[in-house]
């Protein structure tokens, strides 16, 4: 059966040039195999500027007390719960009122700097901290 994906990560060309990235390739292959789709709600944007990242999520109608942000190892997870205690006779419901869980794989050197909820937008700021031992080093030839 031919590969239906644009990129076949199981081909040796990738493993021959990327040393120590076995876990990354295994994770990507698993995602391809299972056809895992990320749910579209809540909508979000991810932006990058230099070494900083900003995750912005549209969470209108959810208060600060109903949002949890948890970083565990290399997974950043945002949980949201809707408080539907005030049941009214709704004629039409076009605004989503559902709980959510959104997870993101983040690199080991990403540090969460700040989180803010303002005007229905949750913004999480992150920074890539590159340790001195990971910065490029020029090797002198004897």
KEGUSE-725457 format. One record per atom (N, C-alpha, C): x, y, z; residue in three letters. Coordinates in steps of 0.2 Angstrom, whole numbers, padded with zeros to 4 digits, always signed. Layout:
BEGIN
XYZAla ...
This chain:
BEGIN
+0004-0006+0000Unk +0000+0000+0000Unk +0004+0006+0000Unk +0004+0011-0005Unk +0008+0017-0005Unk +0006+0021+0001Unk +0011+0025+0003Unk +0011+0030+0008Unk +0006+0036+0006Unk +0001+0037+0010Unk -0003+0043+0008Unk -0001+0049+0011Unk +0004+0050+0014Unk +0007+0056+0017Unk +0012+0059+0013Unk +0013+0066+0013Unk +0018+0069+0009Unk +0025+0067+0011Unk +0026+0066+0018Unk +0032+0064+0020Unk +0032+0057+0024Unk +0037+0053+0021Unk +0037+0047+0024Unk +0043+0047+0029Unk +0042+0047+0036Unk +0047+0048+0041Unk +0050+0042+0042Unk +0048+0036+0040Unk +0051+0030+0041Unk +0057+0028+0036Unk +0058+0032+0031Unk +0063+0031+0026Unk +0070+0033+0030Unk +0075+0029+0028Unk +0081+0030+0031Unk +0085+0037+0030Unk +0083+0040+0025Unk +0086+0047+0024Unk +0085+0051+0030Unk +0080+0051+0033Unk +0079+0055+0039Unk +0083+0052+0045Unk +0083+0046+0046Unk +0087+0043+0052Unk +0094+0044+0051Unk +0096+0044+0045Unk +0104+0044+0043Unk +0107+0051+0045Unk +0103+0056+0045Unk +0105+0063+0046Unk +0103+0066+0052Unk +0099+0064+0056Unk +0096+0067+0062Unk +0098+0062+0068Unk +0103+0063+0071Unk +0105+0058+0077Unk +0102+0060+0083Unk +0099+0056+0087Unk +0096+0057+0093Unk +0089+0059+0093Unk +0086+0059+0087Unk +0079+0062+0087Unk +0074+0056+0086Unk +0076+0050+0088Unk +0072+0044+0088Unk +0065+0045+0090Unk +0065+0048+0096Unk +0058+0049+0100Unk +0054+0054+0096Unk +0057+0059+0093Unk +0053+0064+0089Unk +0050+0061+0083Unk +0054+0057+0079Unk +0052+0053+0073Unk +0047+0048+0075Unk +0048+0045+0081Unk +0043+0040+0083Unk +0036+0043+0084Unk +0036+0049+0088Unk +0030+0053+0089Unk +0026+0055+0083Unk +0030+0057+0078Unk +0027+0060+0071Unk +0024+0054+0067Unk +0028+0048+0068Unk +0025+0042+0064Unk +0019+0040+0067Unk +0018+0040+0074Unk +0012+0038+0078Unk +0007+0043+0076Unk +0008+0049+0075Unk +0003+0054+0073Unk +0000+0053+0066Unk +0005+0051+0062Unk +0003+0049+0055Unk -0001+0043+0055Unk +0001+0038+0058Unk -0002+0031+0058Unk -0009+0032+0061Unk -0010+0035+0066Unk -0017+0036+0069Unk -0021+0041+0066Unk -0019+0045+0062Unk -0023+0051+0059Unk -0026+0055+0064Unk -0022+0056+0069Unk -0025+0060+0075Unk -0026+0068+0072Unk -0032+0070+0073Unk -0033+0077+0072Unk -0034+0081+0078Unk -0031+0087+0078Unk -0032+0091+0084Unk -0039+0094+0083Unk -0043+0094+0089Unk -0050+0097+0088Unk -0049+0105+0087Unk -0054+0107+0084Unk -0054+0114+0082Unk -0056+0119+0087Unk -0058+0117+0093Unk -0061+0121+0098Unk -0057+0121+0104Unk -0055+0126+0107Unk -0056+0133+0105Unk -0051+0135+0100Unk -0053+0140+0096Unk -0048+0142+0091Unk -0042+0145+0094Unk -0036+0144+0091Unk -0030+0147+0094Unk -0025+0149+0088Unk -0021+0154+0090Unk -0015+0156+0086Unk -0009+0155+0089Unk -0004+0153+0086Unk +0003+0152+0089Unk +0008+0157+0085Unk +0011+0161+0088Unk +0016+0166+0084Unk +0023+0165+0088Unk +0028+0167+0084Unk +0035+0167+0086Unk +0038+0173+0084Unk +0042+0176+0089Unk +0046+0182+0087Unk +0053+0180+0091Unk +0058+0180+0087Unk +0065+0178+0090Unk +0064+0172+0094Unk +0066+0172+0100Unk +0065+0166+0105Unk +0059+0166+0109Unk +0054+0170+0107Unk +0048+0170+0111Unk +0042+0167+0107Unk +0038+0164+0110Unk +0032+0161+0107Unk +0026+0164+0111Unk +0020+0165+0107Unk +0014+0167+0110Unk +0008+0163+0108Unk +0005+0160+0113Unk -0001+0155+0111Unk -0007+0160+0113Unk -0012+0161+0108Unk -0018+0165+0110Unk -0024+0160+0108Unk -0028+0160+0113Unk -0034+0155+0113Unk -0040+0160+0114Unk -0045+0159+0109Unk -0052+0162+0110Unk -0056+0158+0115Unk -0057+0161+0121Unk -0061+0157+0126Unk -0066+0162+0129Unk -0070+0165+0125Unk -0075+0170+0127Unk -0080+0166+0131Unk -0082+0169+0136Unk -0087+0166+0141Unk -0085+0162+0146Unk -0078+0161+0146Unk -0075+0157+0152Unk -0071+0162+0156Unk -0072+0161+0163Unk -0069+0166+0167Unk -0062+0163+0169Unk -0058+0167+0172Unk -0051+0165+0174Unk -0051+0159+0179Unk -0056+0159+0184Unk -0056+0153+0189Unk -0058+0147+0185Unk -0061+0147+0179Unk -0063+0141+0176Unk -0058+0138+0171Unk -0052+0141+0171Unk -0046+0139+0166Unk -0040+0137+0170Unk -0037+0131+0168Unk -0031+0129+0171Unk -0026+0128+0166Unk -0020+0130+0167Unk -0014+0129+0163Unk -0009+0125+0167Unk -0008+0119+0164Unk -0003+0114+0167Unk +0003+0112+0162Unk +0009+0113+0165Unk +0015+0110+0161Unk +0017+0104+0165Unk +0017+0099+0161Unk +0020+0093+0164Unk +0025+0089+0159Unk +0031+0089+0161Unk +0036+0087+0157Unk +0036+0091+0151Unk +0035+0088+0145Unk +0035+0092+0139Unk +0028+0093+0136Unk +0023+0093+0140Unk +0016+0094+0138Unk +0013+0100+0141Unk +0011+0105+0137Unk +0007+0110+0140Unk +0000+0109+0139Unk -0004+0109+0144Unk -0012+0108+0143Unk -0016+0113+0146Unk -0021+0115+0142Unk -0025+0121+0144Unk -0032+0117+0145Unk -0035+0118+0151Unk -0042+0115+0152Unk -0046+0121+0153Unk -0052+0120+0151Unk -0058+0125+0152Unk -0064+0122+0154Unk -0068+0125+0159Unk -0074+0122+0160Unk -0079+0127+0160Unk -0085+0126+0157Unk -0091+0131+0157Unk -0095+0129+0163Unk -0097+0135+0166Unk -0102+0134+0172Unk -0109+0136+0169Unk -0113+0130+0168Unk -0119+0131+0165Unk -0125+0131+0170Unk -0124+0134+0176Unk -0129+0133+0181Unk -0135+0138+0180Unk -0134+0143+0176Unk -0139+0147+0175Unk -0143+0145+0168Unk -0147+0140+0169Unk -0151+0138+0163Unk -0157+0143+0162Unk -0157+0145+0156Unk -0163+0149+0154Unk -0166+0146+0148Unk -0172+0148+0146Unk -0175+0146+0140Unk -0171+0149+0134Unk -0167+0145+0132Unk -0163+0147+0126Unk -0166+0146+0120Unk -0167+0151+0116Unk -0171+0151+0109Unk -0166+0148+0104Unk -0160+0151+0104Unk -0154+0149+0100Unk -0148+0149+0103Unk -0144+0144+0103Unk -0137+0144+0106Unk -0132+0143+0100Unk -0129+0149+0099Unk -0123+0149+0094Unk -0117+0150+0097Unk -0116+0151+0103Unk -0110+0152+0107Unk -0109+0145+0110Unk -0103+0142+0109Unk -0101+0136+0112Unk -0101+0136+0119Unk -0104+0132+0123Unk -0104+0131+0130Unk -0102+0124+0132Unk -0095+0123+0131Unk -0093+0116+0132Unk -0086+0116+0135Unk -0084+0111+0139Unk -0078+0110+0142Unk -0073+0109+0136Unk -0066+0110+0138Unk -0061+0109+0133Unk -0055+0107+0136Unk -0051+0103+0133Unk -0044+0101+0135Unk -0040+0102+0128Unk -0035+0106+0128Unk -0030+0107+0123Unk -0023+0106+0125Unk -0020+0101+0122Unk -0013+0100+0124Unk -0008+0101+0118Unk -0002+0103+0120Unk +0003+0105+0115Unk +0010+0102+0117Unk +0013+0099+0113Unk +0020+0096+0114Unk +0025+0102+0114Unk +0029+0103+0119Unk +0033+0109+0119Unk +0040+0106+0120Unk +0045+0109+0118Unk +0052+0107+0118Unk +0055+0108+0126Unk +0060+0104+0127Unk +0062+0104+0134Unk +0065+0111+0136Unk +0067+0115+0132Unk +0070+0122+0133Unk +0065+0127+0133Unk +0059+0126+0133Unk +0053+0131+0133Unk +0051+0132+0140Unk +0051+0139+0142Unk +0049+0141+0148Unk +0043+0145+0148Unk +0038+0143+0152Unk +0032+0147+0152Unk +0033+0154+0156Unk +0032+0160+0153Unk +0034+0166+0156Unk +0028+0169+0159Unk +0022+0169+0156Unk +0016+0173+0158Unk +0010+0170+0155Unk +0004+0171+0158Unk -0002+0169+0156Unk -0007+0175+0158Unk -0011+0177+0153Unk -0016+0182+0154Unk -0023+0181+0151Unk -0028+0182+0154Unk -0035+0182+0151Unk -0038+0189+0151Unk -0039+0191+0145Unk -0041+0198+0144Unk -0046+0198+0138Unk -0052+0201+0139Unk -0057+0202+0133Unk -0058+0195+0129Unk -0059+0189+0133Unk -0060+0183+0130Unk -0054+0180+0127Unk -0048+0182+0127Unk -0043+0179+0124Unk -0038+0177+0130Unk -0036+0171+0130Unk -0031+0168+0134Unk -0024+0169+0130Unk -0019+0172+0133Unk -0013+0173+0130Unk -0008+0169+0135Unk -0004+0165+0132Unk +0002+0161+0136Unk +0008+0163+0132Unk +0013+0166+0136Unk +0019+0168+0133Unk +0024+0163+0135Unk +0028+0161+0130Unk +0034+0156+0132Unk +0040+0159+0129Unk +0046+0156+0132Unk +0052+0158+0129Unk +0057+0152+0128Unk +0060+0152+0123Unk +0065+0147+0122Unk +0072+0149+0125Unk +0074+0145+0131Unk +0080+0147+0134Unk +0085+0142+0132Unk +0090+0145+0128Unk +0096+0140+0126Unk +0101+0141+0131Unk +0103+0135+0134Unk +0109+0135+0139Unk +0115+0136+0135Unk +0120+0138+0138Unk +0127+0140+0135Unk +0130+0133+0132Unk +0128+0128+0135Unk +0131+0121+0132Unk +0128+0119+0126Unk +0122+0122+0124Unk +0119+0121+0118Unk +0120+0126+0113Unk +0123+0131+0114Unk +0125+0136+0109Unk +0131+0134+0105Unk +0131+0136+0098Unk +0136+0133+0094Unk +0143+0135+0096Unk +0147+0130+0095Unk +0154+0130+0097Unk +0158+0129+0091Unk +0163+0133+0090Unk +0168+0132+0084Unk +0173+0127+0087Unk +0175+0122+0083Unk +0180+0117+0084Unk +0186+0119+0081Unk +0192+0120+0084Unk +0198+0122+0081Unk +0201+0115+0079Unk +0204+0116+0073Unk +0208+0110+0070Unk +0215+0111+0071Unk +0218+0105+0074Unk +0225+0105+0076Unk +0229+0103+0070Unk 
